[in-house]
Amino acid sequence: MNHVLNNKRREEKRREEKRREEKRREEKRREEKRREEKRREEKRREEKRREEKRREEKRREEKRREEKRREEKRREEKRREEKRREEKRREEKRREEKRREEKRREEKRREEKRREEKRREEKRREEKRREEKRREEKRREEKRREEKRREEKRREEKRREEKRREEKRREEKRREEKRWYVCVEYEGNVVRPFQTSNKLKLNK
């Protein structure tokens, strides 16, 4: 009886030991499982952190790229703006040069016009002077001719006057001769004239 009881106790003890062992194993498995779970969790967290880090890095990289693109865009815009300004300045310079050139041409045309006008004026004046000279020459010539005509007229008048005077003298002489001399005819012959006076005198 005691033997059976002992066996029973031993069996019970073994079972208990077995349960405990099983419990310990179970606990160990659970602990292992918890650890594994923890490791997994840690791994997941680590992975998550890494992922987050990668994402953050990616965002930063994207941000840097975006900033770089923006910077490049700003630079490009700045270059374009500078180019536009430069083009504008060049265009303005070309226009200014064109205006100056046009102004110079206009001034040249005006100067040429003034010179042409001056030449024409000088020509007109010269022509006027020549015309005046011709007229003066003509007046002088006319005056000379007039003077010549007058001189000729005076000479003619003088000649006529002289002629009249001569004629008058001759007439006077003839009259005088007629008064003082007579021709006598004697017996059909013409005798030398003799001087007459109040009293008839014969030549001796």
Secondary structure, 3 states (H helix, E strand, C coil): CHHHHHHHHHHHHHHHHHHHHHHHHHHHHHHHHHHHHHHHHHHHHHHHHHHHHHHHHHHHHHHHHHHHHHHHHHHHHHHHHHHHHHHHHHHHHHHHHHHHHHHHHHHHHHHHHHHHHHHHHHHHHHHHHHHHHHHHHHHHHHHHHHHHHHHHHHHHHHHHHHHHHHHHHHHHHHHHHHHHEEEEEECCEEEEEEEECCCECCCC
